[in-house]
C-alpha cells in the first residue's frame, strides 16, 4: 500500500475516533432526550393504570446504589445494563399486554439505539470500571429477575404487565434524575 493510502486510512480512523468521542461527551444530554421519549412512549403504550390491578401492586426495590457510584463512568455502565434489561423484559410474551404496538416498537427501537450508543462509549472505559460493573450487574440482574419471575408467575397477564410498565417508568425516572446531575 502506498503512503497516501496509509495517510487516508489514518485520517479516517482519527476522524471516527473524534466523532465517537464527541458522541460520548454528549451522552448525558442524549440520554435525557431518550428517557423523556421513552417515558412518553410508556404512557402512550397503555392507558391509565387499571383499577383492578391496584391490589396486586408489587415492590421490586430498585437498587439505587448502582446509580450513585463514586466514579462517573460506572453510572454509564449501570445505565447501559438497565436499558438492556428493560429491552429484554419488553421484548417477550407481550400478547396479554394490550398496548399500542407502534408506541411499543418505538420504545424498543429507542432503547436499542441507546444501548448501542452506550456500549460504544462504555467499551472505551471498560477496563477501568470492571469491578464496579460486576457488582452493579449482579444487583441489577437480581432486580430484573424479580420482575421477570413476577411476569412468569402471573403468566404475563394484563396486570403483571401494567405493574411492570409502572416499574420501568420508575427506573427511567431514576436514570433521568441521575443524568441531570451529571
Wavefront OBJ file of the C-alpha trace (Angstrom):
o trace
v 0.000 0.000 0.000
v 1.354 3.430 -0.799
v 1.975 6.265 1.657
v -1.061 8.281 0.562
v -3.329 5.277 1.176
v -1.940 4.831 4.683
v -2.401 8.531 5.423
v -6.026 8.361 4.243
v -6.718 5.334 6.445
v -5.097 7.122 9.388
v -7.240 10.213 8.819
v -10.417 8.148 8.596
v -9.583 6.317 11.833
v -8.779 9.533 13.686
v -11.977 11.210 12.439
v -14.010 8.190 13.531
v -12.412 8.350 16.984
v -13.081 12.089 17.277
v -16.733 11.695 16.194
v -17.185 8.789 18.596
v -15.634 10.815 21.440
v -17.925 13.745 20.699
v -20.951 11.451 20.827
v -19.763 10.073 24.176
v -19.229 13.593 25.532
v -22.844 14.457 24.723
v -24.188 11.183 26.095
v -25.894 12.621 29.219
v -27.847 15.072 27.052
v -28.731 12.273 24.616
v -29.821 10.047 27.487
v -32.138 12.715 28.865
v -33.805 13.013 25.457
v -34.092 9.230 25.098
v -35.522 8.915 28.604
v -38.058 11.701 28.022
v -39.115 9.999 24.795
v -39.216 6.568 26.479
v -41.403 7.891 29.303
v -43.736 9.478 26.771
v -43.918 6.191 24.837
v -44.549 4.170 28.009
v -47.527 6.427 28.689
v -48.691 6.167 25.094
v -48.325 2.361 25.020
v -51.007 1.724 27.584
v -53.898 3.535 29.072
v -54.292 4.665 32.664
v -53.249 2.083 35.271
v -56.203 -0.357 35.544
v -58.143 -0.165 38.824
v -58.361 -3.957 39.074
v -54.550 -4.113 39.222
v -54.180 -1.781 42.221
v -54.482 -4.576 44.793
v -51.721 -6.549 43.013
v -49.053 -3.861 43.353
v -45.529 -5.199 43.905
v -42.433 -3.618 45.330
v -39.358 -4.703 43.394
v -36.947 -2.365 45.258
v -34.695 -0.885 42.611
v -31.022 -0.963 43.754
v -30.477 2.812 43.722
v -26.864 2.442 44.865
v -25.894 1.297 41.339
v -26.665 4.809 40.117
v -24.677 6.504 42.894
v -21.108 5.284 42.420
v -18.061 7.418 43.121
v -16.828 7.277 39.545
v -18.878 8.943 36.820
v -18.095 6.182 34.308
v -19.765 3.477 36.359
v -23.073 5.324 36.069
v -22.909 4.868 32.298
v -22.189 1.178 32.763
v -25.176 0.805 35.095
v -27.475 2.719 32.743
v -26.401 0.536 29.822
v -27.174 -2.546 31.911
v -30.599 -1.177 32.916
v -31.523 -0.400 29.305
v -30.502 -3.920 28.273
v -32.714 -5.454 30.953
v -35.674 -3.211 30.100
v -35.257 -4.096 26.430
v -35.217 -7.794 27.325
v -38.332 -7.532 29.520
v -40.257 -5.640 26.833
v -39.204 -7.995 24.046
v -41.059 -11.098 25.085
v -44.509 -12.531 25.649
v -46.443 -9.279 25.287
v -49.637 -10.851 23.935
v -51.761 -10.027 27.002
v -50.408 -6.513 27.475
v -52.871 -4.949 25.001
v -50.605 -1.984 24.340
v -50.275 0.299 21.353
v -47.978 -1.685 19.035
v -46.484 1.351 17.323
v -45.549 3.002 20.632
v -44.088 -0.304 21.850
v -41.971 -0.645 18.690
v -40.725 2.940 19.024
v -39.936 2.317 22.702
v -37.951 -0.824 21.878
v -36.118 0.866 18.987
v -35.170 3.850 21.152
v -33.817 1.548 23.854
v -31.873 -0.493 21.324
v -30.258 2.578 19.777
v -29.326 3.924 23.199
v -27.832 0.563 24.199
v -25.692 0.610 21.040
v -24.518 4.152 21.806
v -23.769 3.349 25.442
v -21.893 0.181 24.529
v -19.641 2.134 22.175
v -18.814 4.657 24.911
v -18.582 2.191 27.788
v -16.246 -0.211 25.939
v -13.609 2.516 25.913
v -13.757 2.776 29.708
v -14.454 -0.906 30.378
v -11.097 -1.835 31.857
v -11.158 0.992 34.419
v -14.535 0.074 35.873
v -14.521 -3.716 35.721
v -15.100 -4.409 39.442
v -17.801 -1.758 39.821
v -19.520 -3.032 36.702
v -19.700 -6.591 38.030
v -21.146 -5.501 41.388
v -23.743 -3.332 39.642
v -24.515 -6.066 37.155
v -25.309 -8.548 39.936
v -27.613 -6.155 41.786
v -29.416 -5.188 38.608
v -29.707 -8.794 37.475
v -31.432 -9.737 40.751
v -33.785 -6.778 40.472
v -34.811 -7.565 36.907
v -35.083 -11.297 37.672
v -37.719 -10.408 40.281
v -39.699 -8.577 37.617
v -39.264 -11.407 35.112
v -40.284 -14.009 37.721
v -43.315 -11.922 38.651
v -44.381 -11.789 34.995
v -43.923 -15.550 34.627
v -45.734 -16.293 37.895
v -48.663 -14.152 36.753
v -48.454 -15.800 33.313
v -47.785 -12.433 31.681
v -51.339 -11.252 32.359
v -52.527 -7.690 31.861
v -51.968 -6.606 35.471
v -48.457 -8.036 35.652
v -47.551 -6.096 32.505
v -49.106 -2.898 33.814
v -47.239 -3.253 37.116
v -44.014 -3.909 35.194
v -44.649 -0.910 32.963
v -45.102 1.285 36.045
v -41.865 -0.112 37.490
v -39.964 0.610 34.258
v -41.300 4.146 34.433
v -39.769 4.494 37.929
v -36.456 3.094 36.630
v -36.335 5.598 33.810
v -37.237 8.445 36.158
v -34.347 7.467 38.457
v -31.951 7.408 35.500
v -33.266 10.786 34.388
v -32.671 12.228 37.853
v -29.097 10.927 37.862
v -28.235 12.066 34.329
v -29.469 15.570 35.112
v -26.860 15.719 37.896
v -24.007 14.653 35.588
l 1 2 3 4 5 6 7 8 9 10 11 12 13 14 15 16 17 18 19 20 21 22 23 24 25 26 27 28 29 30 31 32 33 34 35 36 37 38 39 40 41 42 43 44 45 46 47 48 49 50 51 52 53 54 55 56 57 58 59 60 61 62 63 64 65 66 67 68 69 70 71 72 73 74 75 76 77 78 79 80 81 82 83 84 85 86 87 88 89 90 91 92 93 94 95 96 97 98 99 100 101 102 103 104 105 106 107 108 109 110 111 112 113 114 115 116 117 118 119 120 121 122 123 124 125 126 127 128 129 130 131 132 133 134 135 136 137 138 139 140 141 142 143 144 145 146 147 148 149 150 151 152 153 154 155 156 157 158 159 160 161 162 163 164 165 166 167 168 169 170 171 172 173 174 175 176 177 178 179 180 181 182
